[in-house]
Amino acid sequence: MAAPASTRRFVTLALVGMTVLALFVVAFRLRLDPNVASLLPDQGEAAALRRYVRGFGGGDLAVVLVEGPEPETNAKVASEIASALAERPSVARAADRIDASRALDPMLAFRHADPRAMERLRGALTPEGIRARLAESRAMLLAPGSGAVAEVLATDPLRLGQLVHEGADISAGVRTQPDGAFATDDGRAHLVLVAPRGQALRGEDARRFVEDTAAVLAPHHAAHPEMRLGLTGGHAIAAATEEMLTRDLSISGALATVLASLVFALIFRRVRALVAVMPPLLLGTVWTAAVAAALPRGLSAIAVAFMSVVVGVGVDTGVHVYAALLEARRAGLGPREAARAARAKTAKSVLFAAGTAAAAFGALSLSSIEAMQQLGLLCAAGEVLTAAAIVLVTPEIGALLERRPPPEAPPVRWTDAFAWLSGTRRRAAVLAFVALVPVVAVLAGAAPSLSESIVAVRPKELEPLKVQQAVFDAFGGKSGQWVVLVADRDLERARARSDRLAEALSAMKDDVEAVDALTALAPAGETQEARFAARDALDLPAKASELEKALVETGFAPARFSAVLDAMRAPPRDVLQIEDLRRGPASILLSRYLGMDEGEHLVALYVRPRGVPGAAARVEEALRRVDPEAKLTGYARLEVALRESLASDLPKIAGVAALLVVAALAMSLRRARDVVIAAVVVLCEIAAVLLLVRLFGIPLHAYDALVLPVLLGITVDEGMFLLHRAREAEGDVIRETLRFEGPPVAATALTTATGFAALALCRFDGLRDLGLVGALGSVAGLVVALVVVPAGLRLWRA
C-alpha cells in the first residue's frame, strides 16, 4: 500500500529542513582542533602533559631561526626581524638578545647561588681564596685590551658574580654570547625569541601570529636567498597542525567519495545506481558533520577520519538497498512497488547491520583518549544517519531511474573460483585449515609489537617541527627533555617548591645532564632569603677586612674599592620580585616557566636525564622524595603513557565490541551453525590483519590499534549477508549464494576499504596508519568471508 502523499511531503520537508540546518551548523561552527591534548590519555603522566599544554597555551616561546654563512649578516637580520616583529599587533615581545651584563652587586649575586655555587663562593672568601682571586684579577688587568674588564673588576674584584653565573648548575634555557645575542659560537645561527599574544590553541590567534611573522620574514627571504629563515613554537605548530588537518579532511573525504564510487560502479555494473546512492550518502555525511560541529572543543586530528569512514562504510547500505530494488524490478514489480519492496526487504537488515557497526564504533567511547572517543561517536552517528538516509531516499530515486525494466544481471564468473575451492569436503577442509593458520600464528607470538606513538601526536612532517630540530642541531639541544610540573594556588609557594626540585636535580650530576628552571632568573622569595642567610653566615664584615689587607698585598689601592668594602660590611638584602623580571630584558623568558590552569599557578622546570642505566628511576625517586605532589611528564615520556593507555583501553574496547558482535550474530542468524561460522570469519580476519600489519611494517600504536576491535562490527556484515542468502538459495547452495551475494558483499567491503585507504594520503601519521589498518581489515574480512563461509557450509551441513 502506497504511503499517503501528505506523509511523503512531510518526510521530504523534514529531510530538507535537517539538511539546511546541518549545512548552517557546519558552515559556521565546525572547527578543527590543533590541540594535541585531545590525543593524550586522561590519566597518569599524559594527563599532566594535557595540563601543561593547556596551562602554557599550547607551547613554549615562538622562535625564529636565522641561519646563514655570514655571522655579521645573520646578526643584522636577526636584529631587524626582532624590531619588526615587536611592532606587530600579534606580538607581545620579541628579542634577539638580552642584557648579558653581570655588573650586579656581588653581594646580591648570592641570591642566585645554588648549593654548588655557594660552595665556590665560600672557597673564594677564605684568606687563600681571596688572594688567589685577586692575583688572577691583577693578571687580567695587565693583559692587552683589558678596558672592559677593569669596569667589572671595579665593582667586583673577586669576581663573585662570575662564580655564581658561569658555573651555574641550573640554566635559564637560553644560550647567549658575551654581547647577549642568542647565537652559536660561530655566529652561523641566531635566534629571535618571540612572545606571541593570545593562545596557541586558539586557531585565530595562531594564524594571525604566523601571518604576521611570514610578512616580516618575506623581504628577508627575498634579500637573502642563501639564508634559512624558519619559525617554530606553540603558535606555529598549532597553525601548521590546523592547516594539515584541513588538508587531510578535504582530500581524504573527496578521495574516499571518488574511490568508493569507482569501486561501486566497477563491481555493481550499474553506474546509474550512483545517482541514487550518492545524494543520501552526502546527506548522512552532512548530518554527521553537524554532529562534529557540536563538539565543544572542535574536531581533533584523529576524529578527522570520520569523513572517509562514513563515506566508505555508508555506501554499504546503498549497495544492498539498490540491489534489492533491481531484483524486485526484474521480478516484474513496477517502480513504486519495487521501491517499497526493496525498503521492506532491506530496512531491517541494513539498519541492524549499521546499528551493529555503530555499537562497535561506540565502544571507542571507553578509550581514555578524547580523540578516539570523538572518532567513535562520529562514526557511530554517521553509520546510523547514513543508513537511515539511504533507506529513506535511495528507493525513491531508484524508482525514478528504473522506470524501464532493468536488463538481466550480467553473469558473474569470479565467484565460481571461490565456489570451486569449497566444492568438495576435502578442499573445504584444506581451505578451513589455511584460514585458521593466521590464528595459530598469532597465538604463537607472530603478532606485531607496538611501535612509537609519539609520531602520531607530533607528525615529523610539520615544518615548525623541522625548524625545531634544526635549532636543536645548531645549539646542541635535545628533544628528550622531561617536564616537571608544580601546581599551586599560591604562586610564591609553587616557585619555592620548583626551586627545591631544581636544586635537588642539579646535584645529581651522574644522572642529570641539564636542569632548566625559573630559579636561574628569579628564585622564589623563600629561596632568596635562605641564600641571604647562608651569605650572612659567612661573616662578610670580617671578610671585608681580610679583602682590604689582601688588596694592599697584591698591589691594589683599597680606596678605589671602598664601595665594595662598604657593601661587604653592610650587605644589602634586596629580594628580587617576579614583577621586576616582568619589566626587565629577560621578561620574554617568563612564559617558558609560568602558566595557569583551572585556577592554579603552574611552574614548569625542564630536566634532561643522562642515558645511563637506572638514571630515570633515580630521578623519579628524587622527585617523589622532594615533592610528591609534583608531576613528571613531557613528550619524551609520552611513549610509556600511550602504551599503558593502550594496554588498558584495548581489552575493554575489544571485550565490548566482541560482546556486541556475538549478540548481533545471535539475534540476526539464530542458528548455532551460522553464528559459529560468522564468529570464525571475524576471528580469522583479525588474526590475518595482525599478520599483514607486521608484514607491511605498519606502525601499531595507541590510535590505529584501537581500530582492530571496531573491525569486528564493520566486517561482520559480509559473513552475515552470505549466510542469510544461503538460506534462500536452491540447488547448489554455495555456488548460488556466492553468485548472487558475492558482488554486493565485495562492493560493500571494498568501498569500506577505499574509505579507509583514502586516509593513506593524510600527512598526519596517526590518520595514515589508522587508514591502512582499516583498509587491510576490510579487504581481509572480504577474503576470509568468501573462503570461510562456503567452507563452513560444506563441512557443517544443516
LINZIQUI-V605130 format. One record per helix or strand of 2 or more residues. SS is the DSSP state (a for helix, b for strand). FROM is the first residue (numbers start at 0). LEN is the number of residues. Records with the same first field share a line. If there is no record, write none. Layout:
BEGIN
SS = FROM-LEN  FROM-LEN
END
This chain:
BEGIN
a = 4-25  35-4  43-12  70-16  108-4  114-10  126-16  146-9  159-7  202-21  233-35  272-21  302-28  334-32  369-32  413-8  424-22  453-4  462-13  490-16  517-3  524-12  539-14  557-12  577-6  584-8  614-12  634-35  671-25  706-22  732-29  764-31
b = 61-6  90-5  169-2  188-8  227-5  481-7  511-5  593-4  599-10  630-3
END
